[in-house]
Amino acid sequence: MQQTEIRDYLLSKNLPIDLLMEVQDHFINQIETLQRDDKTFDEAFQKTKDTWFTELRFSRYKIQFDLNDVTQFEKKFKTQKQRQLLKNSLAVGLVIIFLLYVLTLLLPFEVYSDVFIVIIAAVVLTPIIFYYENYKLFRLAKTYGNYKLTLSQNATTISLVTCGSTGVFLHNVYLHGKSIYQTFQAGPMDSSLVITLLFLLMIWLNVFCLLSQRDYLKQIRPIKPFLKYLKAS
């Protein structure tokens, strides 16, 4: 009964379940410590809530992509996670771009075009394949749509957006490969620079998507036992 009261309180704060489970452990430990000092559960629970008041207070700033209230605690961790994902995806994207550049110096276009198609197809299709391989786990975000399950939950949406653009990229990949080859070889030529920049953006977006998916799966597996306390939408 007491754990249910703690859980319901934290659910009212709209915390993602991965964060909620972590905070719940802190709440239980703090309450148990206070109870050893002869405090009742209600007194200990209230004192613990007071301790967490600032971090579990809803943010005053409402400019965000969804309409759900966000606590200061979630906002802090979400910002940290997004920065790390952006940093990692940028690093991987730069490695791929550098590889494409080096290949333009080593290979004639006839060979480069085939290698380019393979690399781009791998970059574009990997997040989609990864999504469908783990479809049931990604589907949980939809099944429990009234809750935020993890901080990386939007990875499912990114995957679907990426899927929609895949056909266009792959359909024109040979033509775009020639433009990129020319840009790397001799600098911008007419619209080649624009096409190159769009492709570089596409590479980064797909890498970011894949890393977000991996982070989502890393967080969703430990919280599956907690889902029995939630109501499916």
C-alpha positions as CSV (number, residue, x, y, z in Angstrom):
1,M,0.0,0.0,0.0
2,Q,2.8,2.4,0.9
3,Q,4.8,1.7,-2.3
4,T,1.6,2.2,-4.3
5,E,1.2,5.6,-2.7
6,I,4.8,6.5,-3.6
7,R,4.4,5.2,-7.1
8,D,1.1,7.1,-7.7
9,Y,2.7,10.3,-6.5
10,L,5.6,9.9,-8.9
11,L,3.3,9.0,-11.8
12,S,1.5,12.2,-11.1
13,K,4.7,14.0,-11.9
14,N,4.7,12.6,-15.5
15,L,8.2,11.2,-15.1
16,P,9.4,8.8,-17.8
17,I,9.2,5.3,-16.2
18,D,13.0,4.8,-16.4
19,L,13.5,7.9,-14.3
20,L,10.5,7.2,-12.1
21,M,12.0,3.8,-11.1
22,E,15.2,5.4,-10.1
23,V,13.5,8.2,-8.1
24,Q,11.2,5.6,-6.5
25,D,14.2,3.8,-5.1
26,H,15.5,7.0,-3.6
27,F,12.1,7.8,-2.1
28,I,11.9,4.3,-0.5
29,N,15.4,4.6,1.0
30,Q,14.8,8.0,2.4
31,I,11.5,7.1,3.9
32,E,12.9,4.0,5.5
33,T,15.8,6.0,7.0
34,L,13.3,8.6,8.4
35,Q,11.1,5.8,9.8
36,R,14.0,4.4,11.8
37,D,14.0,7.8,13.5
38,D,10.5,7.1,14.8
39,K,8.6,9.0,12.1
40,T,5.4,7.6,10.7
41,F,5.2,6.7,7.0
42,D,3.0,9.8,6.4
43,E,5.5,12.1,8.1
44,A,8.5,10.5,6.4
45,F,6.7,10.5,3.0
46,Q,5.9,14.2,3.4
47,K,9.4,15.1,4.4
48,T,10.8,13.2,1.4
49,K,8.4,15.0,-0.9
50,D,9.6,18.3,0.6
51,T,13.2,17.3,-0.1
52,W,12.5,16.6,-3.7
53,F,10.1,19.6,-4.2
54,T,12.5,21.6,-6.4
55,E,13.5,18.8,-8.7
56,L,10.0,17.4,-9.1
57,R,8.5,20.9,-9.6
58,F,7.1,21.3,-13.1
59,S,9.1,23.5,-15.4
60,R,7.8,27.1,-15.8
61,Y,8.8,27.1,-19.5
62,K,6.1,25.5,-21.8
63,I,8.0,25.7,-25.1
64,Q,8.4,22.1,-26.0
65,F,7.4,19.5,-28.6
66,D,4.7,17.9,-26.5
67,L,2.0,19.2,-24.2
68,N,2.9,17.2,-21.1
69,D,4.2,18.9,-18.0
70,V,7.9,18.4,-17.5
71,T,9.6,18.4,-14.1
72,Q,13.0,20.1,-13.6
73,F,14.4,16.7,-12.9
74,E,13.3,15.2,-16.2
75,K,14.3,18.4,-18.1
76,K,17.9,18.2,-16.7
77,F,18.4,14.5,-17.5
78,K,16.7,14.8,-20.9
79,T,19.0,17.7,-21.8
80,Q,22.1,15.7,-20.8
81,K,21.0,12.6,-22.8
82,Q,20.2,14.6,-25.9
83,R,23.5,16.4,-25.8
84,Q,25.3,13.0,-25.5
85,L,23.3,11.5,-28.3
86,L,24.0,14.5,-30.6
87,K,27.7,14.4,-29.7
88,N,28.0,10.7,-30.4
89,S,25.9,10.8,-33.6
90,L,28.0,13.7,-34.9
91,A,31.2,11.8,-34.2
92,V,30.0,8.7,-36.1
93,G,28.6,10.8,-38.9
94,L,31.9,12.6,-39.3
95,V,33.7,9.3,-39.6
96,I,31.3,8.2,-42.4
97,I,31.7,11.5,-44.2
98,F,35.5,11.3,-43.9
99,L,35.4,7.8,-45.3
100,L,33.4,9.0,-48.3
101,Y,35.9,11.8,-48.8
102,V,38.9,9.6,-48.7
103,L,37.3,7.1,-51.1
104,T,36.9,9.9,-53.7
105,L,40.7,10.4,-53.6
106,L,41.4,6.7,-54.0
107,L,38.7,5.4,-56.4
108,P,37.5,6.3,-59.9
109,F,33.9,7.3,-60.0
110,E,32.8,4.0,-61.6
111,V,34.0,2.1,-58.6
112,Y,33.2,4.8,-56.1
113,S,29.5,5.0,-57.1
114,D,29.0,1.3,-56.2
115,V,30.8,1.7,-52.9
116,F,28.8,4.9,-52.2
117,I,25.5,3.1,-52.8
118,V,26.4,0.3,-50.4
119,I,27.4,2.8,-47.6
120,I,24.4,5.0,-48.0
121,A,22.0,2.0,-48.2
122,A,23.6,0.7,-44.9
123,V,23.2,4.0,-43.2
124,V,19.6,4.5,-44.3
125,L,18.3,1.0,-43.9
126,T,20.0,0.0,-40.6
127,P,17.7,2.1,-38.3
128,I,14.6,0.7,-40.2
129,I,15.8,-2.9,-39.9
130,F,16.7,-2.4,-36.3
131,Y,13.2,-1.0,-35.7
132,Y,11.4,-4.0,-37.2
133,E,13.7,-6.5,-35.5
134,N,12.7,-5.0,-32.1
135,Y,9.1,-4.0,-33.2
136,K,7.4,-5.4,-30.0
137,L,9.6,-3.4,-27.7
138,F,9.2,-0.2,-29.8
139,R,5.4,-0.8,-29.9
140,L,5.3,-0.5,-26.1
141,A,5.6,3.2,-26.4
142,K,2.3,3.2,-28.4
143,T,0.6,0.6,-26.2
144,Y,1.3,2.7,-23.1
145,G,0.7,6.0,-24.9
146,N,-0.6,7.8,-21.8
147,Y,2.9,7.5,-20.2
148,K,6.4,8.4,-21.2
149,L,8.4,5.1,-20.9
150,T,11.9,6.4,-21.5
151,L,13.8,9.6,-22.2
152,S,14.6,8.2,-25.7
153,Q,11.0,7.3,-26.6
154,N,10.8,9.6,-29.6
155,A,13.2,7.3,-31.4
156,T,10.2,5.4,-32.7
157,T,8.8,8.5,-34.3
158,I,12.2,9.3,-35.8
159,S,12.4,5.8,-37.3
160,L,9.1,6.2,-39.1
161,V,10.1,9.6,-40.5
162,T,13.4,8.1,-41.7
163,C,11.5,5.2,-43.3
164,G,9.4,7.6,-45.3
165,S,12.4,9.3,-46.8
166,T,14.4,6.1,-47.6
167,G,12.9,5.4,-51.0
168,V,13.6,8.9,-52.3
169,F,17.2,8.8,-51.2
170,L,17.9,5.4,-52.6
171,H,16.1,6.0,-55.9
172,N,18.4,8.9,-56.7
173,V,21.5,7.7,-54.9
174,Y,23.6,7.2,-58.1
175,L,22.9,10.8,-59.3
176,H,23.6,12.3,-55.8
177,G,26.7,10.1,-55.5
178,K,28.2,11.8,-58.6
179,S,27.4,15.3,-57.2
180,I,29.1,14.4,-53.9
181,Y,32.0,12.9,-55.7
182,Q,32.5,16.1,-57.7
183,T,32.1,18.3,-54.6
184,F,34.8,16.3,-52.7
185,Q,37.0,16.2,-55.8
186,A,36.9,19.8,-57.0
187,G,34.8,21.9,-54.5
188,P,31.2,23.1,-55.0
189,M,29.8,23.0,-58.5
190,D,26.4,24.6,-59.1
191,S,23.9,22.6,-57.1
192,S,26.4,19.9,-56.0
193,L,27.1,21.6,-52.7
194,V,23.4,21.7,-51.8
195,I,22.9,18.1,-52.6
196,T,26.1,17.2,-50.7
197,L,24.9,19.1,-47.6
198,L,21.5,17.4,-47.8
199,F,23.1,14.0,-47.9
200,L,25.4,14.8,-45.0
201,L,22.3,15.9,-43.0
202,M,20.6,12.6,-44.0
203,I,23.6,10.6,-42.7
204,W,23.6,12.4,-39.4
205,L,19.9,12.0,-38.9
206,N,20.0,8.3,-39.5
207,V,23.0,7.8,-37.2
208,F,21.2,9.9,-34.5
209,C,18.1,7.7,-35.0
210,L,20.0,4.5,-34.6
211,L,21.8,5.7,-31.4
212,S,18.4,6.9,-30.0
213,Q,16.9,3.5,-30.8
214,R,19.7,1.7,-29.0
215,D,19.3,3.9,-26.0
216,Y,15.6,3.3,-25.9
217,L,16.0,-0.4,-25.9
218,K,18.7,-0.2,-23.2
219,Q,16.2,1.6,-21.0
220,I,12.9,-0.3,-22.0
221,R,14.1,-3.8,-21.0
222,P,14.6,-3.1,-17.3
223,I,11.3,-1.3,-16.9
224,K,9.2,-4.1,-18.5
225,P,8.3,-5.6,-15.1
226,F,7.0,-2.1,-14.0
227,L,4.5,-2.0,-16.9
228,K,2.0,-4.2,-14.9
229,Y,1.3,-1.1,-12.8
230,L,0.3,1.0,-15.9
231,K,-2.9,1.1,-17.9
232,A,-2.6,0.4,-21.6
233,S,-4.1,3.2,-23.8
